[in-house]
Amino acid sequence: MYEEYFGFNTSPFSITPDPRFFYDTPSCREAFAGMGYGIEARKGLILIIGEAGLGKTRLVKDFTQRAEVTIRTVFITNPKITAAELLPFVLNDLRIAPCTQDRGALTLQLKEYLFEKFKKHHRVALLVDEAQQLSDELFEELRLLSNLETNEEKVIQIVLLGQPQLEERLDQPELRQLKQRVALCCRLKPLNNQEVYPYILARLNTAGFQGKALFDPKAVEKIALYSKGIPRLINVICDNALLNCYACSKKKVSAEIIEEIALDLLLTPDAAKRS
């Protein structure tokens, strides 16, 4: 609605995980590098942990776009998938028609594919989003998949992306065998106060903005305060703030506008000082 008013080519603060807006924070670089290393080195089971809104899904989408042709990925976005649906989903995503509904036969079919790729020095990675919501039965299926290996290396790499509750799930006694297989854990962290404005500026530049500063420094301080450094919340606040400016024929976001937006969105300030 306000794109033409401010001279944007596209909406700069959409919450859709668009790889064009991937912002390379230190924790994102670490998580991206860790995921790439874990898959390349055939580590087997990798965890990516971060609060909601920190960009786990965007991280995966960026990885799949930039992955080499020798890496084949399967991305499960629905954590409510059942254990019985897992193998058919994986095979279909790998463009393999499931030969039957029998679990043993499906496992053999997948195993043959994985070993064929292994001989060609290719990698296959299964990435599971919102993994803290998976059922115990599905966790067990993933554990069994993680057992597919040669004498020295794993033939399928499993990446579980989830909120901190994922670690709590894996601490349960019934999941201890799966937890013991975790070879690598990377953590996404919120932006600190000094990273908020460069993040905003990067998104504006990606959207094609070439005008004067849109956000007053005091407004940026308020955005950092109310967003707690979570990129998704920064996007929501900035989007509403620009819409407010457009509606009021203003060209700059003030601290007062951010206060008004925070009140409308029922956001509370972050009492902790982050640096």
Secondary structure, DSSP 8 states (H G I E B T S, - for coil): --HHHHT-SS-TT--S--GGG----HHHHHHHHHHHHHHHTT-SEEEEE--TTSSHHHHHHHHHHHS-TTEEEEEE--TT--HHHHHHHHHHHTT-----S-HHHHHHHHHHHHHHHHHTT-EEEEEESSGGG--HHHHHHHHHHHT-B-SSSBSSEEEEEE-THHHHHHTSGGGHHHHTTEEEEEE-----HHHHHHHHHHHHHHTT--SS--B-HHHHHHHHHHHTT-HHHHHHHHHHHHHHHHHTT-SSB-HHHHHHHHHHTT-----S---
